[in-house]
């Protein structure tokens, strides 16, 4: 049974999804100064507790795939949003941008 994730967990998982996507598409995770979404997620993490240890759930099918699959990526983002509960508007904007990559 899924539980509601904290904002920190949500941000960490969005970062993991975005980095996995970038690695599959570009062969490398992009640094924050070159990726506005990574920068925005790191800013969110700083606002909500960046000293909390990582707790990324890698059980989603997207993480288990060896290549980028747009549908799996979008489904992973949607699933994470469904399990996020109430989030700040700034994070909602990041979700929308990730769904439209």
Phi, psi and omega in degrees: 000129180287144175244158178292133182269152175285164179300320179298316178299318180299312181297316180299319181288324175297318177300317180297317178296315181295318178295319178297318178299311181298320179296321181286325182274326187243355180080000182200147173288136184273138180290155183306325181290348178250353183226109184296326179290319177299315179300315180298320179292320177295323176297317177299318180298319178297324180291330190246009175117068183285356178268007179275134182297151184293140177219054183281131177271110181263021183278349181294149181302329181298319179292333181277346180280147179273342182232166178284127174235114186304318181294316178298320179298311181296321178296321178295318179295315179297316180298317179296319179297319180298330182261014185265339183069212181281129181228159178294156180301324180298322179286326176299321178297320179295319176304311181300318180295320180292327178289341182251017178292000000 
